[in-house]
Amino acid sequence: MTDLQHLSRYENDHHLKDGEVSTGTTILALPCKGGVVVCADSRTSTGTYVANRVSDKLVQLSEYIYCCRSGSAADTQALTDYVHYFLNQWSLETGREPTVKTAAHLMRRLIYQNKDALQAGVIVAGWDEVHGGSVYTITLGGSCLQLPFATGGSGSIFIQGLLDSEYKPDMDPAAARALAKKACSHAMCRDGSSGGVIRTVLLNKDGANRDYTAGVDLPFGPSAVW
Amino acid sequence: MSKQHTTRPITTGTSVVGLVYDGGVLLAADTLLSYGSMAKSFNTPRMVSIDERILLGASGEYSDFQEVVQKVKALALEQKTQSMESLYEDRPLSAKSLWNYLRAVMYQKRSKFNPFWNDVVVAGYENGSSFLGVVDKLGTTLQENCVATGFGAYLAMPLLREQYRPDLSEGEARALLEDCMKVLFYRDCRASARIQLAKVTADGCIISEPYELDQSTGWNAPSMIRPVGDLDGDGGW
């Protein structure tokens, strides 16, 4: 390839196809007392263009289980549609609510068996009667890990240290929500592929409780003050 | 001995937007420096004044911009103090001739496959009229009443073309540029809400301190707040 062709080809380090839309993202899930808080930013980008600045990356898989999406928007939407459908079927056949473990492993199967075609990193988190609040992260290759708390997406690298330092198990739900928003806003500040608003959902025995933080009300950012 | 060649930008700034109004030229740019997708620095000015009479702003590789500014400042100083003409009269560097000089420099660099990876905006006010021009990394020049580099070429130019009038007041020009910068902040992954405005008039250059754009109405439409990922929604966007 001549040097001149190199000049016009510098920004192709994404692994997505041309024009494919990505949730370059910040997602996280923090267990708290009685349940779990899931949190995500709202930026969906095609390269450096913001295709949707108010997306909803928190998808409900069943009444008490949510999935945080990162990676290809098309792939994650298709996956969550399937898992939602299968969990619904599972509930009808067993007569009870699915456990988070079931949902996570269903998702893992789909990703693992299609690993060459998919680009999806998800966090499956929720509440069930058996285990209370739990969090599973499923990486690009289909590894499913149960973790004390999880972060994902391109923005997560900026806040892994912050959360390692400030997360405590069994936090009060309001405090967990506040910590999730704080971490998410720090990631959104530094990661160009994350931004917009912060959506959170608190999941416990009472169901799902949503929250919305507008871009102007972020705990930190959108730019640092220095 | 192999020479270095710039192959891709590393540390970058995004759009610079500018327009001519009644009495001068107004430029706007955000103060964000990106390192790939990471926001590296939030208070980096990407517009400088040369000799307090000419504004230079650039998007693209920041190190190349710094180099260009250094060369231009040296050139301006040399012309003011060491040229033969300067012994006899004050003939400071004009914006238009600086623009043309940059054209020559950029073209020569690109012909050696080692460009300054920038889109440079040059603005000035001389002989009673405004000058606004842009030079890109290939050495292409444009002299226009409205310019925008980077994403601004796609998102801001339509807004500028629609609202531009030759008799815009400074307030109207500022409002129009702020609107453009707001759209860029919403839709460009490499843009921030902290911006700077710079103007050049017959009285010289002024570059504002960085300030935050007003986003108070940008995030509260019901369609934005409504969650679509729930069971009664479409499964998430």
Chai-1 contact restraints between the chains, C-beta under 6 A:
chainA,res_idxA,chainB,res_idxB,connection_type,confidence,min_distance_angstrom,max_distance_angstrom,comment,restraint_id
A,D3,B,F113,contact,1.0,0.0,6.0,A-B,restraint_1
A,H6,B,T7,contact,1.0,0.0,6.0,A-B,restraint_2
A,Y10,B,R8,contact,1.0,0.0,6.0,A-B,restraint_3
A,S45,B,C189,contact,1.0,0.0,6.0,A-B,restraint_4
A,T48,B,C189,contact,1.0,0.0,6.0,A-B,restraint_5
A,T48,B,R190,contact,1.0,0.0,6.0,A-B,restraint_6
A,V50,B,R187,contact,1.0,0.0,6.0,A-B,restraint_7
A,N52,B,W237,contact,1.0,0.0,6.0,A-B,restraint_8
A,R53,B,Y186,contact,1.0,0.0,6.0,A-B,restraint_9
A,V54,B,M224,contact,1.0,0.0,6.0,A-B,restraint_10
A,S55,B,W237,contact,1.0,0.0,6.0,A-B,restraint_11
A,D56,B,P227,contact,1.0,0.0,6.0,A-B,restraint_12
A,D56,B,V228,contact,1.0,0.0,6.0,A-B,restraint_13
A,D56,B,G229,contact,1.0,0.0,6.0,A-B,restraint_14
A,D56,B,G236,contact,1.0,0.0,6.0,A-B,restraint_15
A,D56,B,W237,contact,1.0,0.0,6.0,A-B,restraint_16
A,L58,B,G229,contact,1.0,0.0,6.0,A-B,restraint_17
A,V59,B,G229,contact,1.0,0.0,6.0,A-B,restraint_18
A,V59,B,G235,contact,1.0,0.0,6.0,A-B,restraint_19
A,V59,B,G236,contact,1.0,0.0,6.0,A-B,restraint_20
A,Q60,B,G229,contact,1.0,0.0,6.0,A-B,restraint_21
A,Q60,B,D230,contact,1.0,0.0,6.0,A-B,restraint_22
A,Q60,B,L231,contact,1.0,0.0,6.0,A-B,restraint_23
A,Q77,B,G235,contact,1.0,0.0,6.0,A-B,restraint_24
A,D81,B,G235,contact,1.0,0.0,6.0,A-B,restraint_25
A,R190,B,M38,contact,1.0,0.0,6.0,A-B,restraint_26
A,R190,B,A39,contact,1.0,0.0,6.0,A-B,restraint_27
A,G192,B,S34,contact,1.0,0.0,6.0,A-B,restraint_28
A,G192,B,S37,contact,1.0,0.0,6.0,A-B,restraint_29
A,G192,B,C189,contact,1.0,0.0,6.0,A-B,restraint_30
A,G192,B,R190,contact,1.0,0.0,6.0,A-B,restraint_31
A,S193,B,S37,contact,1.0,0.0,6.0,A-B,restraint_32
A,S193,B,C189,contact,1.0,0.0,6.0,A-B,restraint_33
A,V197,B,W219,contact,1.0,0.0,6.0,A-B,restraint_34
A,R210,B,P227,contact,1.0,0.0,6.0,A-B,restraint_35
A,Y212,B,I225,contact,1.0,0.0,6.0,A-B,restraint_36
A,A214,B,W219,contact,1.0,0.0,6.0,A-B,restraint_37
A,A214,B,N220,contact,1.0,0.0,6.0,A-B,restraint_38
A,G215,B,Q215,contact,1.0,0.0,6.0,A-B,restraint_39
A,G215,B,W219,contact,1.0,0.0,6.0,A-B,restraint_40
A,V216,B,Q215,contact,1.0,0.0,6.0,A-B,restraint_41
A,V216,B,S216,contact,1.0,0.0,6.0,A-B,restraint_42
A,V216,B,W219,contact,1.0,0.0,6.0,A-B,restraint_43
A,P222,B,A193,contact,1.0,0.0,6.0,A-B,restraint_44
A,S223,B,F42,contact,1.0,0.0,6.0,A-B,restraint_45
A,S223,B,S192,contact,1.0,0.0,6.0,A-B,restraint_46
A,S223,B,R194,contact,1.0,0.0,6.0,A-B,restraint_47
A,A224,B,F42,contact,1.0,0.0,6.0,A-B,restraint_48
